[in-house]
């Protein structure tokens, strides 16, 4: 992995979602994915993450914890939260309804799609 590439962090319990994002965005980003809130926080503390996609249904308010950690970084991490079903809007970050189309996520990230 090259340090000059943009980093996309994905924190989601769903393995298929993580894999799909890794495959679809691997040419545009160094994609780091995990199902662990703790690892997500470690990555935020140690890497220059540009964008973070967080599942809103992480256990123990993990999505809120990650969004708060992202807001504390020096370089400003863009936070995109995926939500399933009818939920109240998260306090921080942009929202993408799950299941989502990868092209819709690409458009949010200003990546050209064919």
C-alpha positions in Angstrom: 0.0 0.0 0.0 1.3 3.4 -0.9 1.0 6.3 1.6 0.2 8.7 -1.2 -3.1 6.9 -2.1 -6.3 8.1 -0.6 -7.6 5.8 2.2 -11.2 4.6 2.5 -12.0 3.0 5.9 -15.1 0.7 6.0 -16.4 -0.5 9.3 -19.4 -2.9 8.9 -20.2 -6.2 10.4 -21.4 -7.5 7.0 -18.6 -9.2 5.2 -20.2 -9.0 1.8 -20.6 -5.2 2.1 -16.9 -4.9 3.1 -15.7 -7.1 0.2 -17.9 -5.3 -2.3 -16.5 -1.9 -1.4 -13.0 -3.3 -1.4 -13.4 -4.6 -4.9 -15.3 -1.7 -6.4 -13.1 1.1 -4.9 -9.7 -0.6 -4.8 -8.5 1.3 -7.9 -9.3 4.7 -6.4 -8.5 4.1 -2.7 -6.4 2.0 -0.4 -9.5 0.3 1.2 -9.1 -0.8 4.8 -12.1 -2.7 6.1 -13.0 -4.2 9.4 -16.0 -5.3 11.5 -14.3 -4.0 14.6 -15.0 -0.6 16.1 -11.7 -0.8 18.0 -9.7 -1.5 14.8 -11.5 1.3 13.1 -10.4 3.7 15.9 -6.9 2.4 15.6 -6.8 3.1 11.8 -8.2 6.6 12.4 -5.4 7.3 14.9 -2.6 5.9 12.8 -3.5 6.6 9.1 -4.6 9.6 7.1 -8.1 8.4 6.4 -10.0 10.5 3.8 -13.4 8.8 3.9 -15.0 6.4 6.3 -18.1 4.4 5.6 -19.7 3.2 8.9 -22.6 0.9 9.3 -25.1 2.5 11.6 -26.0 -0.8 13.2 -22.7 -1.5 14.8 -23.0 -2.8 18.4 -22.8 -0.6 21.5 -23.2 2.7 19.6 -20.0 2.0 17.7 -21.0 4.1 14.7 -21.3 7.2 17.0 -18.0 6.4 18.6 -16.3 6.2 15.2 -17.9 9.4 14.0 -16.7 11.2 17.1 -13.2 9.9 16.6 -13.2 11.0 13.0 -14.3 14.5 14.0 -11.2 14.7 16.3 -8.7 14.0 13.5 -6.5 16.9 12.3 -7.2 16.3 8.6 -11.0 16.0 8.7 -12.4 12.6 7.7 -15.5 12.6 5.6 -18.1 10.3 7.3 -20.7 8.3 5.4 -23.1 6.3 7.4 -25.1 3.4 6.0 -28.5 2.9 7.6 -30.8 -0.1 7.5 -34.6 0.4 7.6 -36.3 3.2 9.4 -34.0 4.8 11.9 -33.5 8.2 13.3 -30.9 10.2 11.3 -27.4 10.0 12.8 -26.1 13.2 14.3 -23.0 13.3 12.2 -22.1 12.3 8.7 -23.9 11.8 5.4 -26.4 9.0 5.2 -26.8 6.3 2.6 -29.7 3.8 2.9 -28.7 0.2 3.0 -28.7 -1.9 0.9 -27.1 0.7 -1.4 -25.9 0.7 -5.0 -22.2 1.0 -5.2 -22.6 3.5 -8.0 -24.5 5.8 -5.6 -21.6 5.6 -3.2 -19.2 6.3 -6.1 -21.2 9.4 -7.0 -21.0 10.6 -3.3 -17.2 10.1 -3.5 -17.0 12.0 -6.8 -15.7 8.9 -8.6 -16.7 8.6 -12.3 -18.8 5.5 -12.9 -19.6 3.9 -16.3 
